[in-house]
Amino acid sequence: MEQNRGAVERTALHLALAEALRDDPSLADGTAAAELALHWSAAHCMPEALAAYVSAGLEAERVFAFVEAGLHFERALELWDLVDDAAERAGLDLPAVVGHAADNRHIAGEHH
């Protein structure tokens, strides 16, 4: 029971952090989308996590952080089938997200 209560409390904490970051992105010191993705995911809010992972990938691309961008897009792809309106949430269709993931991994020298 105690272990389950701790998990519920962690989930609630991640939800509160995600909502705070959503309302004030400046709390994340320039990495709002990546922080949001982490907290939405840990709060089990997959539609929000998907959108945040795509945003984080695009943010990482803009600063030439190709490894991180590829990871964010891959995490978005892992959530894709869990979200009914994934393309609308992501702002990109599935082929575009796959393309971003592959391009960033390729540029980063990861050719698997």
N, C-alpha and C positions, 0 to 999 in steps of 0.2 A: 504493500500500500504506500509506504513512504517513498519508494522509488517512483511509483506512478505519479504521486503528487509533485515530486520534483520535476518530472517531465512536463507536467501540465503548467507548472510555474515558469519553466524555461520557455515553453511555447508562448505563454502570455507575455513574458518579457520581450521576446523577439517581436511579437506583434506590436507591442507598445513602442519599441524602438523603430520599427518600420513606419508606423504611423507618424511618429515624431519627425523622422527624416523626410517622409513624404511632405509633411507640412512645412518643414524648414530645412531644405537641402544643404544650407550652409553649415549645418551641424557635422557634415561628413568631410569637411575640409577638402572639397574638390573631387571627391570620389563617391558622390551621392548614389549613383546608379549601382555601383558595385556593392556598396554597403546595403542599399535597399534590397538587392537581389539576395544577398546572404540572409538578411532578416526575414524577408517575405518567405523564402524557402524554409527556413527554420520554424516559421510560424505556420507552415503548411498552407500558405496562400499561393497556390501554384499559378493562377492567372497573373497575379501581380509579380511573382518571381520571374515568370517567363518574360514579361515586358521589361522588367528591370535588367535581366541578363542581356537582352538584346541592346538596350540602351547602354549598358556597361561595355558591351563589345564595341559599339560605335564610338563611345568615348575613348576607349583604349586605342582604337584605330587612329583617331585624330591626334594622339600623342605618340604614335608609332610604337605602341606597346603590343606588338603582334602576338607574342605568346599569350599574354593575358586576354587579348581580344579573342583569340581562337578558343581559349578555355571558356570564356563567357558565352560565345556562340554555341559551343558544344553542350554546355549546361542548358541553354535554351532548347536545343534539339532534344535533350533527354526529357524535357517537360512537355514537348510539343503535343504528343498524343494524349496528355492528361488534361489539356485545356481545349474546351469545345470551340472557342472563337480565337484560336491561337494566332492566326494571321492578323486579325484585327487588333489583338492585344499587342502583338510584336511590332506592328506597323510595317511588316515585311512578310512576303509569302515564304513558304517552306523552301523552295529552290534558292531564294535570295539568302536565307539564313545558312543553308548548307554551303552556298558559295562563299559567304563571308568566313565561315569556319575553315573551309578548305584553303582559301586564299591566305588567311592569316597564318595558318599552320605552315603553309608552303613558304611564305616570306620569312617566317621564323626559322626555317631550315628543318622543320619536322615533316618529313615526306611519307609518313605512314598512312 
